[in-house]
Amino acid sequence: MNYKYIFSTLLMLSILTVTSCRKDFLEKTPEEDITIEEAFQKRNYAESFLTDIYAGLPNEIYFTDMADINPFVVASDELNIPWPEKFGKLMNKGSWNSFNVAGQIWKNMYEGIRKANVFLKYIELTPVDADFTQQQKNIWIAEAIYLRAFYHFQLMRIYGAVPILDKALSVDEDFNSIRRKPLQECIEFVVSQCDAAAAVLPMTRSDLRELGRPTGAAALAMKSRVLLYNASPLWNGNPDYANFKDNAGTQLFPLQYEDAKWERAAVAAKECIDKCEEAGYKLFRAYPTDPVKNYQQLFIENNNSEVLFARNSGRDGWMEKCSFPGSLGGWNGWNPTQGQVDAYEMANGETPITGYNANGAPIINSTSGYVETGFSTTSSPNRWAAGVRNMYINRDPRFYATVNFNGSVFVNRQLQFWTSGADGKNTAGRDYNTTGYLLKKFADPSVIISQGKFSLKTWIYYRLGEIYLNYAEALNESKGPVADVYTYMNAIRNRAGMPSLPAGLLKDDMRARIRHERRIELAYETHRYFDTHRWKIAATTDSKPVYGMNITAGSSLTDESYYIRTLVETRVFQGPKHYLFPLPQGEVDKAPNIIQNPGW
């Protein structure tokens, strides 16, 4: 980050402001030129400054565009898109580097950190009175502390060790002294900030005007995730980074694996669960007799009982534009991969596909009830209609809330993804369905794109369901598949209408089950990319061929030629290089003591 440029610009602006006041024709009022100290002596100005810190919260509902603040869904094995120039697609091809890497995350997060530090420096000047108590002031301070920690963690999850900025830097700072701190030091900083915020922030927000502000629940949730990452193979004694040091010889990644980190993560997750449930948070079950709708509405009904922290995105139609079919005014852009579709279990809890042959043909579990061929003669409301391919029937209810497939019913019409169908690749344009699937999760079916009728959106950063899975994973790694592992895994599965896990699983078996459950329950929520990275399996998951249906064929719903598994692309992942983002080269050039990540 070019701090010298920022501060010199601010200084120049201040000089220009002062000198311009001498111009008689400007005739400014006294309030137009105030110092930052004077600004913080007014509560409304201080509150405006606090509000501006929130501007850095990434709107991760944008999987592309918006300066590529969330390329992670496209870069994982969950999704494909038809637009080759997007940064996530450069990652898929392995053609990203320190010069073309999306630098907006680095810029935005450090900008937010600086705002938080300035606020924390000057908020002491804001007077308290009967209308603004010390308790309210303390909550403002805790909000800024939380946001500063949040922004640091956003950087850590892609860069690893980063510079910690816990104070507002002045123009006379020696910016060459800014270095990346060892990863464990970064972790402890974020954890300490979460603890400080959790001790002050209210656990819930009852005032509608305060929805979107962090709570104690949000702080505990972030602590849970940070410590889960801390215990995972990428960050916990990773031999790939044994020689990763800065130019002063400081070791930036821990050298030794510590099993105790899993126990620490389990304790943090359980504390979060207990305190959240005591405060009234719970898994979203507004439609207990319809698990499909239960899961679907979790992401459409804003600020529900499961949400611990979310970003208010306003009346935004981006998700629908990207995930609606062309016949409903959409761009056909969010395309689940065949691999993600195959990952959904059968409704009986059995795995339908156990692997793949070299040509991409699936190895079918004959005892699961899965059938790849033929068409259904039955229907199930809100799941599948008669005539759809048998491969789409009797699946995990979350599948029907997440994926639109050929023949599925959406907005009161049956979708036609074959090439000559209403939603097929029948034009020469850029906007087409690349895999034969569209993302249904997050999309509000009440939206009418042609009329500009959109709904209020939020993007959920933390929800209680994630913490259940965090706890199950950390507890299984530290103590094996004890009773609580089953309790919280089955709570997630049962809410989704899925059977409980079989008893007697060994630790390795339970680990595989937990990882699979995260892939399904947290699909497209910006978890899969980071999960496969922290588990160090991305070299396998992100370098596989991506398959879909044969989108260039078919003349009807039952045309066999459409249902041929077809190679979409072969993706590239270079380990260990691609496990971390490169720092934007321009930032390294400005501050040579902030060294580049290995391999870049």
N, C-alpha and C positions, 0 to 999 in steps of 0.2 A: 504494500500500500504506500502510495507516495505522500507521506506525512509532510515532508518539506514543502511539497507543492500546495497541499491543503492549507497549511499554516501560513505560508507566504501569501497565498491568495486571500485568506481571511485578514491578514495584516494589511494588505494593500486595499482591500475593501474598506477597512476601518479608516485608513488614512484618507481615502477618497471621500468617505462620508464626512469626516471632520472638516476637510478643506472645502468641500462643497457647501458646508453650512455658511461659509463666508459670502456665498452668492446671495445678494439681496433678493433676487427674483424668486428664489426658492421659498423663502419665508416659512420655514418649517415650524410646526408646533413643538413644544418641549418634549412631548412623548415620542417624537419620531427619532430622536437620537438618545438612546439610553444604553448604559453599559450592561453587561451580563449580570453584574452584581445588583444593579437596580432592577433588572427584569425579574430576578428571583425574589425580590422583596414584595412582589405582587403575586398573589396566589394563582390568579388566572393565567398569568404568563408562565409560571412554573408548571402548571397543569398542562398547558399547551406544549411545553418542552417534553414533558413525560409522554404525552400522546404521540409525539413525533418519533420517539424511540421505537414504537410499535411498527413504524413504516418498514422496518427491515424484516419483519416476519415473512418468510417466503410463502408465496401462494402456490403450494405444490399441486394444486388442481391443474396447473399448466404443465403437462408432460413434455410439451415442446413450446417454443417461443418464450416470450417474456424474458429474453436473455438467457434462456435455457437454465432456469433456476431449479428445474427438476428433470434432469435427463435420466434419472435412475430407473424409472419404470421401463422405459424403452431399452435401456442398457441391460436390463435383466432378461431372463428367459421367459418372462410373462407376456410380453407384448411386442408387436411389430407395427410399423406405420408405413404409409406409402410415400413419404417425403424424404428423399435420400440426403438432403442437405442439412437436416436437423442434427444437432450435436450428438444426441443419443445414437443416431445412425453412424456417425463417425466412430463412436466408441464400439459399436457392433462390428465395424470393419477393421478395427485396430488402427485407424488412420488419424488418431488424435495425438497431440503432442503439447509441449509446454508453450508453444506459440499460438495454437488455435484452440486451446482449452478454454471452456467457458469460464471467464474470470469474474463474472458478476457475483458469484457466491462470496469469493474473497473480498471483493469491494463492498458489497452490501453488509456483510457480517461485521467487518471492522468499522464501517461507518456507524452501524447500530451500537457497537461496543463503545465507540468514542462518545456518541450521544449519551449513553448511559453513564459513562464516567464523568462527563461534564455535569449532568444532572446530579449525580451523587456528590460532586464537589461543592455545588452551590445551593443545594436544597436546604442546607442548614440556615441559610439566610431568610428563608420563607417564614414569616411569623405565624404563630398559632393564635387562635382566638376561639370564641364560642362557636363560630361557624366552621372552623377548621382546627380540629383537635390534634393533639400530639399523636393519638392513635391513628388518625387518618393519614397524618404525615408519615408515620412509620410504615403504613401499608404502601404508600407511594414509593418509599425507599426500597421496600421489599420487592415491589414490581420491577424496579430498575435493576436490582440485583439479579432477579430471575432472568430478565431479558438478556443481561450481560452474559450470564451462564449459558443461556439457550444459544446465543450467537457463537460463543466459544465452542460449544459442542457441535454445532452445525459444521464448523470448520474442522474439528478433530475427526469427525466420522469419515471425511474424505482425504484429509491431508495427514492425519496422525498427529504427531507433535507439532504444535503451533506456538507463535509468540503469545504470551498471556499479557493482556493490557488491563491492568486493574486500577489505573489512574488516568486522569486527563493529562495528556502530554502538552507541553507548552512549546512555543516557537524556538526556544533556546535549548531544547533537548538534544542530546547526542543520539541521533537516530541510528548511527552505526552500532550502538549498544543493544539494539533490539535484536534478539535472537529467538529461535525456536526453543521452547522449554522441553525438557524430557517428558515423554508421554505420561508417565505416572504422575508427574507434577501437574500436568494439565488436568488429569482425571481428578486428583485430590482438590484442585481449585474449584472445578465445577461442582463436585460433591459438597464441598463446604458452602458454596453459594446456594445450592439447593437446600441445605439444612438451615441456613440463615433465613432464606425466604419462607420456607415451610413453617418456621417458628412464629412468623408474624402474619402471613397472609391468611385470610379466612378460607375455610375448606370449601365453601360454596359461595356463589354470587346470586343473590336474590333479586337485585335491581337489574331490570332489563338493560339499562344503560351501561352496565358493567360487564355484560356478557362478552367474552373475548379477552378479558383481563385474566392474568394468571391467578390461581388459587394455591392453597397449601397442597391440594391434590395434584395439581400440575407439577409442583416442585418435587413431590415424592415420586411421581411417575418418571420425571426426567432422571432423578437419581437412580431409579431402578434400571432404566435403560443404559445409562452410562456405566454402571457397575456390571451389567450383563456383558456389554462390549469389552469391558476391562478384563473379564474372566475368560473371554473367548480366544481361540488359538491365534487369531491375527495379532492381538495386542498382548497376549500373555506368554512371554518367553518365546517369541517367534524367531527361529534360527535364521530366517531370511534376512533379518535386520540386526544380526549380531555385530556387524561392522558398520552400522549406520551411526555415524558421529558427525557433529558439526565441525567447523574449521578450528575450533578451540579444543577439540578432542572430547567433547561431552557426548556420552552415550544417550541417544534419543529414544530408544525403545528398550524395555526391560529385557535383561538377558536370561533370567531364570523364570521358569514356569512355576506358578504358585496355585496349588489346588485350593487354598483358603479363599481365593478370590471368588470362587463359585459360591462358597458359603456366605460370604459377604453380600453377594448379589441376591441370594435367596432371602436373607434377612431383610434387605431393603425392599424387595418386592412384596414380601409378606406384610411388612409395616405399611406399605402403600395400600395394599388390599384392605387390611383391617381398618385403617383410619378412614379410607374412602367409604367403605361400607357402613361404618359407624356414622358417617356424615350423610348417608342417604344414597350414595352412588350404587348402582347395580347393573347387571347385564340387562340390555334392552330386551324386554319380552312383552311388548305392547300387543302382540298378536300371537298368543300362546298356542293357538290351534293351527297356525299357518307358519311353519318355520321358514318358508321361502320369503313371505312378506316380512316376517320378523327381521330377517337379515337384510333384506333390501331397504326397508324403511329406516334402519339404523343409520344409514348414510344420507337420508333425505330429510328426516325429521330433525331439525337442528337442535343443538343443545339439549339432547335427551339425557336420560339417567346414566348412560354409560360414558359420556364424553367428559374427559378430564381437562383437556385444553384444546381449543380449536381457533382457527383464524376466520373471522367474519369476512366473506368475500363479496358481499353485496349481491345485487341481482345480476348474476353472471351466467351467461349461456354457453361458455366455452366447452364445458364437458359435454353438453348435449350436441353442440355443433360437431364435435369430434367423434362422438359415439353413436349418433343417430344415423340411420341409413339414408341414402340419397333421396328416397321417395318421401321422407319426412323432413327434407331440407338439410340433412346432415352431410358431413364430409366423409363418412365411412372410415375415419382415420384411426381409431383405437381398435387394433386387431389382436385379440388373444391368440397366442400360439397354440398349435396342436398339442405340444407338450404340456402346456398348462391345462388344456381341456382334458387330456388323458389322466392328469394327476387327481382329478376328482374321483373319490371312491364311489362304489355302488351304494345304493340306499341301505343295503344290508351290512355295510362296513367293510366289505371285501375290496381288495385292490383289483381293478379290472385289467391293468396292463403292468406286467412285471419287468419289461425291458423292450429293446428294439433290435431287429436284425440290421445288418449293414446297409440295406436299402431303405431303412426307415419303417419297414413293416413291423407292427406291434407283436410282441409275445403276449398272448392273451392268457389270463388266469382262467382256466376252464371251469373252476368251481365258483367263480364270482357271479355268474349269471350274465356277464357282459357278452353282447353279440355285436360284432362289427358290421355285419351285412344285414340286408333286408330292411323292411319298414314296419312300423308299429301299426297294429290294427286297433289299439286302444288309445285313450287320451287321459290326461290328468290335469285338471284345472290349475292354471298358474304354473304348470311345469312343461308339459308337452301336448301337442295335438296329434290326432290320428294322422298317419301318413308320413311322420318324420322318421328319419333313419334310426334304426334300433340302437345305435351307439349312443344316442342321446337320452334314452329312457331309463328310468329307475336309478338315477344318479343322486349323489349328495344334494340335498335341497339348496345348498349354497351355490351350486352350479347354475341353477335356474334363476337365481337372483343376481348372478355375476356375468353370465355369458349369453348373448343372443346368437343362435345358430340357425342354420337353414331350416325354415319351416316353423321356427318358434313364433309365438304370438306376442306382438309388442304394439302398444297403442292401438289395440283393437284390429290389428291386421296381421296376416301371416307373412313373414319375411321371405323374400325370394332372392337368395344369394347366387343362384346359378347364373351363368353368363348372360342369358337373354332375359333374366328376371328383372323385376322392377328395381331391385337393389344390387344387381350384379355388375360385373365389370363389362359394361356394354358401351362404353364411350372411350375416347382417347385422352380424357382428362387426367389430372394428377390425383383426384380424390376418388380412390376406389379401395374396396376391401381386399387386402392382400392375402388373407388366410382363410376366408370363409366364415369368420366370426367377428362380432362386434361386442365391445365392452358394454355391459348393461349396468354393472355396479356404479353407483353415484348418479346415474342418469335419471332425471325426474320425468316420468312419462306424461306429466301434465303440461310440460313445456310445449309451446307451439312456435317453432322457429320462424315459420313464414309470417307470423303476426308479430314477431318480436316479443312474445310472451315468455318471460323467463322467471325463474324462482330464486328466492334468496338462498345463497350457498354458504356453507362453511367447509373448511378443510380441517379434518381431525388430525392433530399431531399425536395426542395420547388418549387412549380409551382403556377402560377397565379390562376388556377382553385381552388386550396385549399384556397387561400386567399379570393376569392369570397364567399366560403362556410363559412369560419371563420367569415367574416363580417355579412353574413346573420344570422348566429347563435347568435352572440353576440348582434346584433341589435334587433333581435326578443326577446331575453331575457331581454334586457334593456328597449325597447320601444314597444314591440309587433310587429305584422306583418304589419309594415308600408310599404310604397311604395318601398323603397330601398331593403327590404327583398325580395319582389317579383322580382324586377329588376335583382338582382344578382343570385337568384335561377333559374329564367327563362333563364338567359344567359347561365348557365351551361346545363340546360335541352334542350334548343333549339339547342345549338351546337351539342348535341348528337342526334338530330332528334326527340326529345320527346316534347309533347305538354306542354304548359305553365300550371302552377298550377291554380286550380280554385280560383276565387275571393272569398273574405269573410271568409277566414279561421281564426279561433280563435288562440290565442297564443299557446295553447297546441297542436292543430292540426298542426300548422306550425312547432312546435318543432319536432313532429313526422316525418313530411315531410323532414325537414332538416337532421335529423339523418338518415333517409332512403337514402337521396340523397348522403350523405357522404359514406354510405355503398357501394353504386353502383359506384359513380364517382371515389372514392379513393380506390377502392378494390385492395388488394394485394400490396399496396404502404406503408405498415407498419403504417397505420392509425387506422384500425379497432380495434386492440388490445388496443391501447391507448385511443381511443374514448370510448369504452365500459367501460374501467376502470375509466376515468375521469367523465363519466356520472353516475358511480356506478351502472351499470346494468350488469356487467360481471358475477355476481353471478347467473344471469339467462342465459345469452347468452353462457357462457363458461362451463355450467354444464349440457347442454342438450345432449340427445342422438344424435349422428351423423349418418345420413342415406346416402345411395347412391343407385345405381341400383344393381340388382342381378348379380354381375360379374361372378358368378360361373355357370351361366346358359346361354342358348341361342345357336342357330345354324345358325341364319341369322338375318338380320336387322329387320325383322318384327316378330321375335319370341317373343311372349307375355311374356314368362317366364323371359326374361331378364329385363323387365320393372317393376318388382315388387320392391317397395321400401323396402330396406333391411338395418337392423341395422349394422353399421360398428363398432361403439364403443360407450360407455357411458362415458362422460368426467366428471372430478372432478374439482370443484372450491370451495375453502373454503373462505368465506368472514368473516371478513375483511382481514384475513391474506394474501391472495393471491393478494390483490390489490397493494402491494408493493413487490419487490424482497427482498430476504434476502441478507444482505451484506455477501460476502464470509467469512466464519468463520475464515479462516486463517488471514484475514486482521483485524478482530476484536481482535483476540488473540494478534496481534502485537501491536495494539494501543487500549488499553482497554477503553479509553475515547471516542472512536468512537463506540457508542452503537449500538446494533442490532435492527432491525425493529420489531414492535410488532408481536407476534405470532411465531416468528422464534427462 
